[in-house]
Every structure is written in C-alpha cells, then in structure tokens.
Amino acid sequence: METGLKGRPILVTGASGGIGAATVRLLVAEGADVIASGRNEEVLSKLADETGCRTLSFDLTSEEAVKEALDGIELFGVVNCGGWGGEIATPMETDMAVFDKVIDINARGTLLVTKYASQNMVKAGKGGSIVNVSSQASLVGLAGHISYASSKGAVDAMTRVSALELGKFNIRVNAVNPTVVMTPMSEWYWGRDEIGGPFIETMPLHRWATEDDCAAPIVFLLSDGASMISGVTLPIDGGFTAV
Ligand SMILES: NC(=O)c1ccc[n+]([C@@H]2O[C@H](COP(=O)([O-])OP(=O)(O)OC[C@H]3O[C@@H](n4cnc5c(N)ncnc54)[C@H](OP(=O)(O)O)[C@@H]3O)[C@@H](O)[C@H]2O)c1
C-alpha cells in the first residue's frame, strides 16, 4: 500500500524513547521527513545518525519551549508520543504531585503540541494527520493506574474534540491505545511475574506488544490509507479490552 508519506514532514515526540524511536525508524523507511523530538539530545542525535532524521529538543511541560520550537515549522503529521508513567497507587494513597506531573506531561503536553502544530498545519492549508499515543489504561480500569489513566483519558477526549475541530481543515486526529510494551516505563512493574503473569493470561494473544507493533498502526493512521479515519481510539492490545 502506498502510504503517501514520502517527503512529508512529521514530528514525533518521545522519539528518544522506545515506541517513539520505532515510529521514527518506520516513518523514515516510508520516506517521510521526520523530526524526532524529546529532551535527551544525545539519544536523539544517535537516532539521527542512524536514520537521517532531523531532531528538535524541547520540554513538553513548557508552553514557551513548545511554542518556540514549533514556530514556523511546516508539518504534515504529528505523533504525540512523549509521556511518563507516574506511579502505581490507589485513589486512597495517590501522590497529588505525581498526578499533576503525569497530567502535565501526558495530557497538557499533548495539547500544547497539538495547539502549536495545528496552527502551522492550518496555515499551510495542506491538511494533515495527528496521532496521539494513549494507552489501554484509558479504556478499562487498571489497578494502580489512577493518575496515568486519568491523563490518557484526557488524551482520548482531546483526540475526539480535535478531530471535530480540525476536520474542516482536512486534518485527521486519532489515538492509539497500546497494551504493555516492555520499555523502561513499564518493565519495573509489568515485568514482575505476579503482576504480568495473570494479566497476560487474560489477553487473547498472550504476549506483550513490541515497539514495532505500535509503530505500524501509528504510521497507518498517519498515512493516506487512513484518509477516512478520524476521532478513533485504536487499541493495540492483543484483544485485551475486547474480552
Ligand atoms: N510502554 C508501555 O507499556 C506503554 C503502553 C501504552 C502507552 N504507552 C505510551 O507510549 C508513549 C511512549 O512510551 P515508551 O514506552 O516509548 O516510553 P519511554 O521509552 O519511557 O519514552 C518516553 C518518552 O517521552 C519523553 N518525555 C518524557 N517526559 C518528557 C518531557 N517533559 N518533555 C519532553 N519529552 C518527554 C522522553 O524523552 P526524554 O527521555 O528525552 O526526556 C521519551 O522520549 C508514552 O506516551 C506512553 O504513555 C506506553
């Protein structure tokens, strides 16, 4: 299938992390002009050496930094992948400072990038596609995920409202909702047998997702093949939320 992504400028936040870097690699393989973003410039520059992507470093929690970084940048696509896992805690014991930080990075950060990127996309008048990396944690109740799930629930809601508002500019907005991928964000918790074991038993495909399992649907949603898809929250969860 022709993705239509050749030469198109696409920003990927969280590109210094597992899912973001896999997405950068796949987008570059499709011929896209990728701008890899994160805070760790050393990791980003290694990814640039490997793939030939551009890099752009900024902190998702600073409106000034996001605004300045995206000022005047031409974009066809955006992958809002930067995120933080926060803590495992019940609603009774949750640390509100962690809640604030998770919301700040995952929800507010996604909105900030959408805000300034979509201004440029609308000005350019060429349409576009935004993919927000949400989580299965927004779709079902997962023990211990009170803060993280709240942040991703906000991302899902932003996806739907942004799809509604940006549709008239031919900009599509979708989310993907992956299950556990064994990046450092997840491994310390889900990698424990007593936590991961019972979970994976209930999942129809009985395995964790890989970074590449996430990258492929993200690239599809960016592509022309998804030209009539907007406002969806697509589980990448081996069937976990279906049963
Ligand atoms: N791993 C999973 O099981 C899983 C499951 C479902 C959804 N997700 C979501 O998938 C996305 C990527 O996760 P991952 O597993 O690839 O995580 P990861 O390897 O820990 O990567 C996290 C990325 O977010 C960036 N980031 C964090 N705070 C930031 C900030 N304040 N400003 C700018 N960038 C920031 C990091 O950049 P620096 O390191 O450069 O700061 C890094 O590139 C996240 O949104 C996560 O919630 C993950």
The ligand as an ORCA input file, in Angstrom:
! r2SCAN-3c Opt
* xyz 0 1
  N       5.495      1.251     27.431
  C       4.226      0.960     27.590
  O       3.872     -0.084     28.156
  C       3.170      1.887     27.058
  C       1.864      1.388     26.936
  C       0.860      2.228     26.460
  C       1.170      3.525     26.128
  N       2.435      3.984     26.261
  C       2.698      5.387     25.901
  O       3.592      5.403     24.810
  C       4.382      6.593     24.848
  C       5.850      6.236     24.736
  O       6.178      5.347     25.784
  P       7.527      4.481     25.821
  O       7.160      3.178     26.410
  O       8.202      4.544     24.499
  O       8.301      5.283     26.949
  P       9.813      5.694     27.158
  O      10.721      4.756     26.422
  O       9.946      5.889     28.621
  O       9.867      7.121     26.424
  C       9.234      8.245     26.949
  C       9.489      9.410     26.019
  O       8.800     10.576     26.499
  C       9.705     11.654     26.552
  N       9.362     12.607     27.612
  C       9.038     12.326     28.906
  N       8.861     13.475     29.588
  C       9.075     14.493     28.706
  C       9.039     15.908     28.797
  N       8.734     16.543     29.958
  N       9.327     16.639     27.699
  C       9.654     16.024     26.526
  N       9.696     14.689     26.371
  C       9.403     13.931     27.449
  C      11.066     11.027     26.827
  O      12.059     11.924     26.393
  P      13.464     12.126     27.176
  O      13.868     10.766     27.694
  O      14.357     12.644     26.099
  O      13.170     13.085     28.246
  C      10.988      9.775     25.955
  O      11.317     10.090     24.617
  C       4.011      7.292     26.163
  O       3.077      8.310     25.901
  C       3.379      6.182     26.975
  O       2.473      6.687     27.925
  C       3.448      3.187     26.705
*
